[in-house]
Amino acid sequence: MRAMTRVYWRLLGAGFRRQSTYRLAALGGLVANTTFGLLKVAVLFATVRAAGGDVAGYDLGRMSTYIWLSQALLGSINLSGRTDIAERIKDGQVAVDFLRPLDVQAAEVTTAVGGALFALIPRGIPMLAIGGFVGMALPASPAAYPLSALSLLLGIVISVAAAYLVGVAGFWLVETRGPQICYMVVSGFLAGLFVPIQLFPRWLELTAQATPFPSMMMYPIDILAGRVGPAGALTLLAVQLAWLAAVGGLGQALTRAGRRHLEVQGG
């Protein structure tokens, strides 16, 4: 068990180091995130003011927190559905993965989480600095900070594990670009990337909450923005853990089924 833990820790570090090599890409992502953050400020602040200073529990401070946190997490939360496993299935390299004494899903998710954690440094921290400069609402309870950190970590893992499901569809589809594009469109909208899901019509908000997507982005933001107290934060964490178990279990089932179905093209 100790040796296996060391292996996954090294995979986490490998993902972190690999992502750190793309420094210019991180800078480009920071510029894009800042630009779209300012656009969201203009649109959503106008929405709050038009509603009399509060809309669905968001005043200007909480809306600012939502905007800059969502932009800060954009580089770490996988809402695109792109994964390495999809390409390895397509070219047959996944057969080598199955020969290794590691769980394929766990190794893929751990490496991707390492890269996501690095993205918090060049893209997440500057976004929070900008938000702090222009003004963000923060929770009154000190317990909200460790709870939000745990919620953020769970959100990253859930997003990576859900994207893994898109990738393993390649065992049956071979080419997964179609499902990946559909996933990217749906996940960003339902995760609360563009507007908080509380601004949705009630039926659409309930639809979003019936999916794992709010657990990736919306719930960590709600905890750190102080929209929920410690009891509410624990409830959201429980929901995140439930979705992590569901998504992870489905990934295990699909991986085992895909291993039996795998046919390496040309060999």
PAZAPA-4460 file (N, C-alpha, C; in steps of 0.05 Angstrom, whole numbers, plus 32768, in hexadecimal, padded with zeros to 4 digits):
% residues 267
    n_x    n_y    n_z   ca_x   ca_y   ca_z    c_x    c_y    c_z   seq   type   mol
   8011   7FE8   8000   8000   8000   8000   8011   8019   8000     1      M     A
   8027   8019   8010   8039   8030   8012   8046   8034   7FF7     2      R     A
   804F   801E   7FEA   805C   8021   7FD0   8049   802C   7FBB     3      A     A
   8030   8022   7FBC   801C   802C   7FA8   8016   8049   7FAD     4      M     A
   8015   8051   7FC6   8010   806E   7FCC   8027   807F   7FC0     5      T     A
   8040   8075   7FC3   8056   8084   7FB8   8054   8087   7F99     6      R     A
   804B   8071   7F8D   8048   8072   7F6F   8034   8087   7F67     7      V     A
   801D   8088   7F74   8009   809B   7F6C   8012   80B8   7F73     8      Y     A
   8020   80BB   7F89   802B   80D5   7F90   803E   80DF   7F7A     9      W     A
   804E   80CC   7F70   8061   80D4   7F5A   8051   80DA   7F40    10      R     A
   803B   80CC   7F3B   802B   80D3   7F24   801F   80EF   7F27    11      L     A
   8017   80F5   7F3F   800C   8110   7F44   8021   8125   7F3F    12      L     A
   803A   8120   7F49   8050   8132   7F44   8057   8134   7F26    13      G     A
   8055   811D   7F18   805C   811D   7EFC   8048   812E   7EEC    14      A     A
   802E   812C   7EF3   801A   813D   7EE6   801F   815A   7EEC    15      G     A
   8027   8160   7F04   802D   817C   7F0C   8044   8187   7EFB    16      F     A
   805A   8177   7EFA   8072   8180   7EEB   806C   8182   7ECD    17      R     A
   805D   816F   7EC2   8057   8170   7EA5   8048   8189   7E9E    18      R     A
   8034   8191   7EAF   8025   81A8   7EA9   8036   81C2   7EAC    19      Q     A
   804A   81C1   7EBE   805A   81D8   7EC3   806C   81DF   7EAB    20      S     A
   806F   81CD   7E97   807F   81D3   7E80   8071   81E5   7E6C    21      T     A
   8056   81E7   7E6F   8047   81F8   7E5C   8042   8214   7E68    22      Y     A
   8058   8222   7E6B   8056   823C   7E79   804A   8252   7E68    23      R     A
   8050   8252   7E4E   8044   8266   7E3D   8026   8261   7E39    24      L     A
   801F   8247   7E38   8002   8241   7E37   7FF4   824A   7E50    25      A     A
   8001   8247   7E67   7FF5   8251   7E80   7FF2   826F   7E7F    26      A     A
   8006   827D   7E74   8003   829A   7E72   7FED   82A2   7E5F    27      L     A
   7FEA   8294   7E49   7FD4   829A   7E37   7FB9   8294   7E43    28      G     A
   7FB8   827F   7E53   7F9F   8279   7E61   7F98   828E   7E76    29      G     A
   7FAD   8299   7E83   7FA8   82AE   7E97   7F9D   82C7   7E89    30      L     A
   7FA8   82CE   7E72   7F9E   82E6   7E64   7F81   82E2   7E5B    31      V     A
   7F7B   82CA   7E50   7F60   82C4   7E48   7F4D   82C4   7E5F    32      A     A
   7F55   82B8   7E75   7F43   82B7   7E8D   7F3D   82D3   7E97    33      N     A
   7F52   82E4   7E97   7F4E   82FF   7EA1   7F3B   830F   7E8F    34      T     A
   7F3E   830B   7E75   7F2D   8319   7E62   7F10   8311   7E65    35      T     A
   7F0B   82F7   7E66   7EF0   82EE   7E69   7EE5   82F4   7E85    36      F     A
   7EF6   82F5   7E99   7EED   82FD   7EB3   7EE3   8319   7EB3    37      G     A
   7EF1   832B   7EA6   7EE7   8347   7EA4   7ECD   8349   7E95    38      L     A
   7ECA   8339   7E80   7EB0   8339   7E72   7E9A   832F   7E84    39      L     A
   7E9F   831A   7E93   7E8B   8310   7EA6   7E84   8325   7EBB    40      K     A
   7E98   8334   7EC4   7E93   8349   7ED7   7E7F   835D   7ECC    41      V     A
   7E83   8365   7EB3   7E72   8379   7EA7   7E55   836F   7EA5    42      A     A
   7E52   8356   7E9C   7E37   834B   7E97   7E29   8345   7EB2    43      V     A
   7E37   8336   7EC3   7E2A   832D   7EDC   7E26   8343   7EF0    44      L     A
   7E38   8356   7EF2   7E34   836D   7F04   7E1C   837D   7EFB    45      F     A
   7E19   8380   7EE0   7E01   838E   7ED6   7DE8   837F   7EDD    46      A     A
   7DE9   8364   7EDD   7DD2   8354   7EE4   7DCA   8358   7F02    47      T     A
   7DDE   8359   7F13   7DD9   835D   7F30   7DCD   8379   7F34    48      V     A
   7DD9   838D   7F28   7DCF   83A8   7F2B   7DB2   83AB   7F21    49      R     A
   7DAD   839E   7F0A   7D92   839F   7EFF   7D7D   8392   7F11    50      A     A
   7D86   837E   7F20   7D74   8370   7F32   7D72   837E   7F4E    51      A     A
   7D7E   8395   7F51   7D7C   83A4   7F6A   7D92   839E   7F7E    52      G     A
   7DA8   8392   7F75   7DBE   838D   7F87   7DC1   8370   7F91    53      G     A
   7DAE   835F   7F8A   7DAF   8343   7F93   7D9F   8332   7F7F    54      D     A
   7DAC   831D   7F75   7D9E   830B   7F64   7DA5   82EE   7F6C    55      V     A
   7D91   82DF   7F74   7D94   82C3   7F7C   7DA9   82C0   7F93    56      A     A
   7DAA   82D4   7FA5   7DBD   82D3   7FBB   7DD9   82DE   7FB4    57      G     A
   7DDD   82E8   7F9D   7DF6   82F4   7F95   7DF4   8312   7F95    58      Y     A
   7E04   831F   7FA6   7E08   833C   7FA4   7E21   8340   7F94    59      D     A
   7E2B   8359   7F92   7E42   835E   7F82   7E5B   8350   7F8D    60      L     A
   7E5E   834F   7FA7   7E75   8341   7FB3   7E76   8324   7FAC    61      G     A
   7E5F   8317   7FB0   7E5E   82FA   7FAB   7E60   82F4   7F8D    62      R     A
   7E54   8306   7F7D   7E57   8301   7F60   7E74   8305   7F57    63      M     A
   7E82   8318   7F63   7E9E   831B   7F5D   7EAE   8302   7F65    64      S     A
   7EA7   82F7   7F7C   7EB4   82DE   7F85   7EAF   82C8   7F71    65      T     A
   7E96   82C5   7F69   7E8F   82B0   7F55   7E9F   82B4   7F3B    66      Y     A
   7EA0   82CC   7F32   7EAD   82D1   7F18   7ECB   82CA   7F19    67      I     A
   7ED9   82D4   7F2D   7EF6   82D0   7F2D   7EFE   82B4   7F37    68      W     A
   7EED   82A8   7F47   7EF3   828C   7F4E   7EEE   8279   7F36    69      L     A
   7ED8   827E   7F28   7ED3   826D   7F11   7EE9   8270   7EFC    70      S     A
   7EF3   8288   7EF8   7F09   828C   7EE6   7F23   8280   7EF1    71      Q     A
   7F27   8280   7F0B   7F3F   8275   7F17   7F3F   8256   7F14    72      A     A
   7F28   824A   7F15   7F26   822D   7F14   7F26   8222   7EF7    73      L     A
   7F22   8234   7EE4   7F1E   822B   7EC8   7F36   821B   7EBE    74      L     A
   7F4E   8221   7EC7   7F65   8212   7EBD   7F69   81F7   7ECB    75      G     A
   7F5B   81F3   7EE1   7F5F   81DB   7EF1   7F47   81C7   7EEF    76      S     A
   7F30   81D1   7EEA   7F18   81C0   7EE7   7F16   81B7   7ECA    77      I     A
   7F15   819E   7EC6   7F13   8193   7EAB   7EF6   8194   7EA1    78      N     A
   7EEF   81A9   7E93   7ED5   81AB   7E87   7ED5   81A6   7E69    79      L     A
   7EED   81A0   7E5F   7EF0   819C   7E42   7EEB   817F   7E3A    80      S     A
   7EEF   816C   7E4D   7EEC   8150   7E46   7F04   8144   7E38    81      G     A
   7F19   8153   7E35   7F31   8149   7E28   7F42   8139   7E3C    82      R     A
   7F4B   8121   7E34   7F5B   8110   7E45   7F70   8102   7E34    83      T     A
   7F86   80FA   7E42   7F9B   80EA   7E35   7F91   80CE   7E2E    84      D     A
   7F7F   80C3   7E3F   7F77   80A8   7E3B   7F69   80A4   7E21    85      I     A
   7F5B   80B8   7E17   7F4D   80B6   7DFD   7F60   80B0   7DE7    86      A     A
   7F77   80BF   7DE6   7F8B   80BB   7DD1   7F99   80A0   7DD4    87      E     A
   7F9D   8098   7DED   7FAB   807E   7DF1   7F99   8067   7DE9    88      R     A
   7F7F   806A   7DEC   7F6D   8055   7DE3   7F6C   8054   7DC5    89      I     A
   7F6C   806C   7DB9   7F6A   806E   7D9B   7F83   8061   7D8E    90      K     A
   7F9B   8067   7D99   7FB3   805C   7D8C   7FBC   8041   7D97    91      D     A
   7FAE   8037   7DAB   7FB4   801C   7DB5   7FC8   801C   7DCC    92      G     A
   7FD3   8033   7DD4   7FE6   8033   7DEA   7FDA   802B   7E05    93      Q     A
   7FBF   802C   7E07   7FB2   8025   7E20   7FB8   8007   7E26    94      V     A
   7FBE   7FF7   7E12   7FC4   7FDB   7E17   7FDD   7FD9   7E2A    95      A     A
   7FF0   7FEB   7E26   8007   7FEB   7E38   7FFF   7FF4   7E54    96      V     A
   7FEC   8007   7E56   7FE3   8010   7E70   7FD7   7FF9   7E80    97      D     A
   7FC9   7FE7   7E72   7FBC   7FD1   7E80   7FD1   7FBC   7E8A    98      F     A
   7FE9   7FBD   7E7E   7FFE   7FAA   7E87   800C   7FB4   7EA0    99      L     A
   8009   7FCE   7EA6   8017   7FD9   7EBD   8008   7FD2   7ED7   100      R     A
   8016   7FD0   7EED   800A   7FC8   7F07   7FFC   7FDF   7F14   101      P     A
   7FED   7FEF   7F05   7FDF   8006   7F0F   7FC2   8006   7F05   102      L     A
   7FB1   8012   7F14   7F96   8015   7F0B   7F96   802B   7EF5   103      D     A
   7F8C   8025   7EDD   7F8D   8038   7EC7   7F7E   8052   7ECD   104      V     A
   7F66   8050   7ED8   7F57   8067   7EDF   7F65   8078   7EF4   105      Q     A
   7F6E   806B   7F0A   7F7A   807A   7F20   7F94   8088   7F16   106      A     A
   7FA3   807B   7F06   7FBC   8087   7EFC   7FB6   809F   7EEA   107      A     A
   7FA2   809C   7ED8   7F9A   80B2   7EC7   7F90   80CA   7ED7   108      E     A
   7F7E   80C5   7EEA   7F73   80DB   7EF9   7F88   80E8   7F0B   109      V     A
   7F99   80D9   7F17   7FAE   80E4   7F29   7FC0   80F6   7F19   110      T     A
   7FC9   80EE   7F02   7FDB   80FE   7EF2   7FCE   8118   7EE9   111      T     A
   7FB4   8116   7EE0   7FA6   812E   7ED8   7FA1   8141   7EEF   112      A     A
   7F9C   8137   7F06   7F98   8148   7F1E   7FB1   8157   7F24   113      V     A
   7FC9   814A   7F21   7FE2   8158   7F25   7FE5   8170   7F13   114      G     A
   7FDE   816D   7EF9   7FDF   8183   7EE7   7FCB   8199   7EEE   115      G     A
   7FB3   8191   7EF7   7F9F   81A4   7EFF   7FA8   81B5   7F17   116      A     A
   7FB6   81A8   7F29   7FBF   81B7   7F41   7FD4   81CC   7F39   117      L     A
   7FE5   81C5   7F26   7FF9   81D9   7F1D   7FEB   81F1   7F11   118      F     A
   7FD5   81EC   7F02   7FC8   8202   7EF4   7FBD   8217   7F08   119      A     A
   7FB9   820F   7F21   7FB0   8222   7F35   7FC5   8238   7F3A   120      L     A
   7FDE   8232   7F35   7FF3   8245   7F3B   7FF5   825C   7F27   121      I     A
   7FF9   8256   7F0D   7FFB   826C   7EFA   7FE1   8278   7EF1   122      P     A
   7FCB   826A   7EF5   7FB1   8274   7EEC   7F9D   8279   7F02   123      R     A
   7F9D   8269   7F17   7F8A   826C   7F2C   7F91   8283   7F3F   124      G     A
   7FAA   8283   7F49   7FB2   8297   7F5C   7FB0   82B4   7F51   125      I     A
   7FB9   82B9   7F39   7FB6   82D5   7F2E   7F98   82DD   7F2C   126      P     A
   7F87   82CA   7F25   7F6A   82D1   7F24   7F5F   82D9   7F3F   127      M     A
   7F68   82CB   7F54   7F5F   82D1   7F6F   7F6B   82EC   7F77   128      L     A
   7F83   82F2   7F6E   7F8F   830C   7F75   7F7F   8323   7F68   129      A     A
   7F77   831F   7F4F   7F67   8333   7F42   7F4C   8336   7F50   130      I     A
   7F40   8320   7F57   7F26   8321   7F65   7F29   832F   7F80   131      G     A
   7F3F   8329   7F8E   7F43   8336   7FA8   7F46   8354   7FA5   132      G     A
   7F53   835C   7F8F   7F57   8379   7F8A   7F3D   8387   7F84   133      F     A
   7F2C   837B   7F74   7F12   8388   7F6D   7EFD   8384   7F82   134      V     A
   7F01   8370   7F94   7EEE   836C   7FA9   7EDE   8352   7FA6   135      G     A
   7EE1   8340   7FB9   7ED3   8327   7FBA   7EC7   8323   7FD5   136      M     A
   7EB0   8316   7FD6   7EA4   830E   7FF0   7EB1   82F5   7FFA   137      A     A
   7EB8   82F4   8013   7EC5   82DD   801F   7EB3   82D2   8036   138      L     A
   7EB5   82B8   803C   7EA4   82AD   8051   7EAC   82B8   806C   139      P     A
   7E98   82BA   807E   7E9D   82C4   8099   7EA9   82AF   80AB   140      A     A
   7EA3   8295   80A5   7EAD   8280   80B6   7EC9   8277   80AD   141      S     A
   7EDC   8275   80BF   7EF7   826B   80B8   7EF6   824E   80AE   142      P     A
   7EE2   823E   80B6   7EE0   8222   80AD   7EDB   8220   8090   143      A     A
   7ED1   8236   8083   7ECB   8235   8067   7EE4   8231   8056   144      A     A
   7EFB   823B   805F   7F13   823A   804F   7F1D   821D   804B   145      Y     A
   7F21   820D   8060   7F29   81F2   805B   7F14   81E2   804D   146      P     A
   7EFA   81E8   8053   7EE5   81D9   8045   7EE5   81E0   8027   147      L     A
   7EEA   81F9   8020   7EEA   8200   8004   7F02   81F4   7FF6   148      S     A
   7F19   81F2   8004   7F31   81E6   7FF8   7F2B   81C8   7FF2   149      A     A
   7F1E   81BA   8005   7F17   819F   8001   7F03   819C   7FEA   150      L     A
   7EF0   81AE   7FE9   7EDC   81AE   7FD4   7EE9   81B3   7FB9   151      S     A
   7EFC   81C5   7FB8   7F0A   81CA   7F9F   7F19   81B1   7F95   152      L     A
   7F27   81A4   7FA8   7F36   818B   7FA0   7F22   8176   7F96   153      L     A
   7F0C   8173   7FA3   7EF7   8160   7F9A   7EED   8168   7F7E   154      L     A
   7EE9   8182   7F7A   7EDF   818B   7F60   7EF2   8184   7F4A   155      G     A
   7F0C   8188   7F4F   7F20   8182   7F3B   7F20   8164   7F35   156      I     A
   7F1F   8153   7F49   7F20   8136   7F45   7F07   812D   7F37   157      V     A
   7EF0   8138   7F3E   7ED7   8130   7F31   7ED8   8137   7F13   158      I     A
   7EE2   814F   7F0D   7EE3   8158   7EF1   7EF5   8146   7EE1   159      S     A
   7F0C   813E   7EEC   7F1E   812D   7EDE   7F12   8111   7EDA   160      V     A
   7F05   8107   7EF0   7EF9   80EC   7EEE   7EE2   80EC   7EDA   161      A     A
   7ED3   8102   7ED9   7EBD   8103   7EC5   7EC7   8104   7EA9   162      A     A
   7EDD   8114   7EA5   7EE9   8115   7E8A   7EF4   80FA   7E82   163      A     A
   7EFE   80EB   7E95   7F08   80D0   7E90   7EF2   80BF   7E83   164      Y     A
   7ED9   80C3   7E8C   7EC3   80B3   7E80   7EC0   80B9   7E62   165      L     A
   7EC4   80D2   7E5B   7EC3   80D9   7E3E   7ED9   80CA   7E2F   166      V     A
   7EF1   80CA   7E3B   7F08   80BD   7E2E   7F04   809F   7E2A   167      G     A
   7EFA   8091   7E3F   7EF7   8074   7E3D   7EE0   806C   7E2A   168      V     A
   7ED0   807F   7E22   7EBC   8079   7E0E   7ECA   8070   7DF4   169      A     A
   7EE4   8077   7DF1   7EF3   806F   7DDA   7EF6   8051   7DD7   170      G     A
   7EF2   8042   7DEC   7EF3   8025   7DE9   7EDE   801B   7DD5   171      F     A
   7EC8   802A   7DD3   7EB2   8022   7DC2   7EB0   8034   7DA9   172      W     A
   7EB7   804E   7DAC   7EB3   8061   7D97   7ECD   8066   7D86   173      L     A
   7EE4   8060   7D91   7EFE   8065   7D86   7F03   8084   7D85   174      V     A
   7EF3   8092   7D76   7EF6   80AF   7D75   7EE2   80BD   7D88   175      E     A
   7EED   80CC   7D9B   7EDC   80D8   7DB0   7ED9   80F6   7DAE   176      T     A
   7EE1   8102   7D97   7EDF   811F   7D95   7EC2   8129   7D97   177      R     A
   7EAF   811A   7D8B   7E93   8122   7D8D   7E89   8123   7DA9   178      G     A
   7E8B   810D   7DB8   7E82   810E   7DD4   7E91   8123   7DE5   179      P     A
   7EAB   8127   7DDE   7EBB   813A   7DED   7EB1   8156   7DE9   180      Q     A
   7EA9   815D   7DD1   7E9E   8178   7DCB   7E83   817C   7DD9   181      I     A
   7E72   8167   7DD8   7E58   8169   7DE6   7E5C   816C   7E04   182      C     A
   7E70   815D   7E0F   7E75   815F   7E2B   7E7F   817B   7E32   183      Y     A
   7E90   8187   7E22   7E9A   81A2   7E27   7E84   81B6   7E28   184      M     A
   7E71   81B4   7E16   7E5B   81C7   7E15   7E49   81C5   7E2D   185      V     A
   7E42   81AC   7E34   7E2F   81A8   7E4B   7E3C   81AD   7E65   186      V     A
   7E55   81A4   7E69   7E62   81A5   7E83   7E66   81C2   7E8C   187      S     A
   7E70   81D3   7E7A   7E75   81EF   7E82   7E5C   81FD   7E8A   188      G     A
   7E46   81F8   7E7C   7E2D   8205   7E82   7E22   81FC   7E9C   189      F     A
   7E21   81E2   7EA1   7E14   81D7   7EB9   7E27   81D9   7ED1   190      L     A
   7E41   81DD   7ECD   7E53   81E0   7EE4   7E52   81FC   7EEF   191      A     A
   7E46   820F   7EE1   7E44   822A   7EEA   7E5C   823B   7EE0   192      G     A
   7E67   8235   7EC9   7E7E   8244   7EBF   7E75   825F   7EB5   193      L     A
   7E5E   8261   7EA9   7E56   827A   7E9C   7E46   828C   7EAF   194      F     A
   7E33   8280   7EBD   7E24   828E   7ED2   7E1F   827A   7EE8   195      V     A
   7E1A   8284   7F01   7E14   8271   7F16   7DFA   8262   7F10   196      P     A
   7DFA   8249   7F17   7DE2   8238   7F11   7DCA   8242   7F20   197      I     A
   7DCD   8251   7F35   7DB7   825C   7F44   7DA7   8271   7F33   198      Q     A
   7DB3   827B   7F1E   7DA6   828D   7F0C   7D95   827F   7EF7   199      L     A
   7D98   8264   7EF5   7D89   8255   7EE2   7D6B   8255   7EE9   200      F     A
   7D5A   8250   7ED6   7D3E   8249   7EDD   7D3E   8231   7EF0   201      P     A
   7D2A   822F   7F01   7D2B   821A   7F16   7D2E   81FE   7F0A   202      R     A
   7D20   81F8   7EF4   7D22   81DD   7EE9   7D3E   81D7   7EDE   203      W     A
   7D4B   81EC   7ED4   7D66   81E8   7EC9   7D7A   81E6   7EE0   204      L     A
   7D76   81F5   7EF5   7D88   81F2   7F0D   7D86   81D6   7F18   205      E     A
   7D6E   81CC   7F1B   7D6B   81B0   7F25   7D77   819C   7F13   206      L     A
   7D75   81A1   7EF9   7D82   818F   7EE5   7DA0   818F   7EE9   207      T     A
   7DAC   81A7   7EED   7DC9   81A9   7EF1   7DD1   819B   7F0A   208      A     A
   7DC1   819E   7F20   7DC8   8192   7F39   7DC6   8173   7F39   209      Q     A
   7DB8   8169   7F25   7DB6   814C   7F21   7DCD   8140   7F12   210      A     A
   7DE1   8151   7F0C   7DF9   8148   7EFD   7E11   814E   7F0F   211      T     A
   7E28   8143   7F08   7E40   8148   7F18   7E4D   8163   7F13   212      P     A
   7E44   8172   7EFF   7E52   818A   7EF6   7E53   81A0   7F0B   213      F     A
   7E3D   81A6   7F1A   7E41   81BB   7F2F   7E55   81B3   7F44   214      P     A
   7E59   8199   7F49   7E6D   8191   7F5C   7E8A   8198   7F54   215      S     A
   7E8D   819C   7F3A   7EA8   81A3   7F30   7EB0   81C0   7F35   216      M     A
   7E9D   81D2   7F32   7EA4   81EE   7F34   7E91   81FE   7F46   217      M     A
   7E77   81FA   7F44   7E64   820C   7F52   7E65   8208   7F70   218      M     A
   7E67   81EF   7F79   7E67   81EB   7F96   7E7F   81F6   7FA4   219      Y     A
   7E98   81F2   7F9A   7EAF   81FF   7FA7   7EAC   821D   7FA8   220      P     A
   7EA1   8229   7F93   7E9E   8246   7F92   7E89   824F   7FA7   221      I     A
   7E73   8240   7FA9   7E5F   8247   7FBD   7E6A   8246   7FDA   222      D     A
   7E7B   8233   7FDF   7E86   8231   7FFA   7E99   8249   8000   223      I     A
   7EAB   824F   7FED   7EBE   8264   7FF2   7EB1   8280   7FF0   224      L     A
   7E9B   8282   7FE1   7E8D   829C   7FDF   7E7C   82A1   7FF8   225      A     A
   7E79   828D   8009   7E69   8291   8021   7E4B   828F   801C   226      G     A
   7E43   8284   8006   7E27   8281   8001   7E1A   826B   8012   227      R     A
   7E2B   8259   801C   7E21   8244   802E   7E32   8245   8048   228      V     A
   7E26   823E   805E   7E35   823C   8077   7E43   8222   807A   229      G     A
   7E50   821D   8091   7E5E   8203   8094   7E4D   81EB   8090   230      P     A
   7E34   81EC   809A   7E22   81D4   8097   7E1C   81D0   8079   231      A     A
   7E16   81E6   806B   7E11   81E4   804E   7E29   81DB   803F   232      G     A
   7E41   81E4   8048   7E5A   81DB   803B   7E5E   81BD   803E   233      A     A
   7E58   81B3   8056   7E5B   8196   805A   7E48   8186   8049   234      L     A
   7E30   8191   8044   7E1C   8184   8033   7E27   8183   8016   235      T     A
   7E32   819A   800D   7E3D   819A   7FF2   7E55   8187   7FEF   236      L     A
   7E65   8185   8004   7E7B   8172   8003   7E71   8156   8001   237      L     A
   7E5C   8150   8010   7E50   8135   800E   7E46   812F   7FF2   238      A     A
   7E3A   8143   7FE5   7E31   813F   7FCA   7E48   813A   7FB7   239      V     A
   7E5E   8149   7FBB   7E75   8145   7FAB   7E81   8129   7FAE   240      Q     A
   7E83   8120   7FC7   7E8D   8105   7FCC   7E7C   80F0   7FBF   241      L     A
   7E62   80F4   7FBF   7E4F   80E1   7FB3   7E54   80E0   7F95   242      A     A
   7E57   80F8   7F88   7E5C   80F8   7F6C   7E77   80ED   7F65   243      W     A
   7E8B   80F1   7F76   7EA5   80E6   7F70   7EA4   80C7   7F71   244      L     A
   7E95   80BC   7F84   7E92   809F   7F86   7E83   8095   7F6D   245      A     A
   7E6E   80A3   7F64   7E5F   809A   7F4D   7E6F   809B   7F34   246      A     A
   7E7C   80B2   7F2F   7E8C   80B5   7F17   7EA4   80A2   7F17   247      V     A
   7EB1   809F   7F2E   7EC7   808D   7F2F   7EBF   8070   7F2B   248      G     A
   7EA9   8068   7F37   7E9F   804D   7F34   7E98   8047   7F17   249      G     A
   7E8B   805A   7F09   7E84   8057   7EED   7E9D   8055   7EDC   250      L     A
   7EB1   8064   7EE3   7ECA   8063   7ED4   7ED8   8048   7ED7   251      G     A
   7ED7   803C   7EEF   7EE2   8021   7EF3   7ED3   800D   7EE2   252      Q     A
   7EB8   800F   7EE2   7EA8   7FFB   7ED3   7EAE   7FFE   7EB5   253      A     A
   7EAF   8016   7EAB   7EB5   801A   7E8E   7ED1   8011   7E87   254      L     A
   7EE4   8015   7E99   7EFF   800D   7E93   7F01   7FEE   7E91   255      T     A
   7EF4   7FE0   7EA4   7EF5   7FC3   7EA3   7EE6   7FB9   7E8A   256      R     A
   7ECF   7FC5   7E83   7EC1   7FBC   7E6B   7ED1   7FC3   7E52   257      A     A
   7EDE   7FDA   7E52   7EEE   7FE2   7E3B   7F06   7FD0   7E37   258      G     A
   7F12   7FC6   7E4D   7F29   7FB4   7E4B   7F21   7F9B   7E3D   259      R     A
   7F09   7F91   7E43   7EFF   7F79   7E35   7EF9   7F7E   7E18   260      R     A
   7EF1   7F97   7E12   7EE8   7F9E   7DF7   7EFF   7FA7   7DE6   261      H     A
   7F16   7FAE   7DF2   7F2C   7FBB   7DE3   7F36   7FAA   7DCC   262      L     A
   7F39   7FB9   7DB6   7F45   7FAD   7D9E   7F58   7FC1   7D92   263      E     A
   7F72   7FBB   7D93   7F86   7FCE   7D89   7F86   7FCC   7D6B   264      V     A
   7F80   7FE3   7D5E   7F7E   7FE4   7D41   7F98   7FDD   7D34   265      Q     A
   7F98   7FCA   7D22   7FB0   7FC2   7D13   7FC1   7FAE   7D20   266      G     A
   7FB8   7FA3   7D37   7FC9   7F8F   7D45   7FB9   7F7E   7D57   267      G     A
***
